[in-house]
Amino acid sequence: MSILTCIAKLTAKSEYKETVASELRKIVLPTRSENGCINYDMHIDNENDVVFVFHETWQSEQDLDNHLQSSHIKQCFEVIGDMLESVEISRLTKVVS
């Protein structure tokens, strides 16, 4: 089993930052209940409050793929998709413990 770390960085258009933040908060608890989710933490950049960063750890790449297809993620992005400036997702494997 290869544990996967994911860093997701979402940048909201400034006029939508409150809506984006609200919608992103709604996905945290359902995601934490998903199969394979080890941790799922939402952060906001201290220097740029339109940047939201998720630090996620998953049991496997398949668990992350399933998460990205979940209804709460799809619904969230239907609402905020056009409100985002950019989305960056990095899938990472720990090299040294």
C-alpha angles and dihedrals in degrees: 000000000000115000112220127211118202127193113194118188117192122184116199125208102255096243090058101042095112094049092046091049091049094049093046091052088058093063098052101081097041090049093051087058094054122112111266097016110136096171137349117185128175121211137178122216110253092215100039116034094195091067118089121186127194120201107199135176121195134185090232145354088255091058090054091047090051089050091054089054095047119121095241092054093046091048092048093052092046086061101039103027096102091040093065127092093195146345123208122183124189121189110203137188119204111244102188128020 
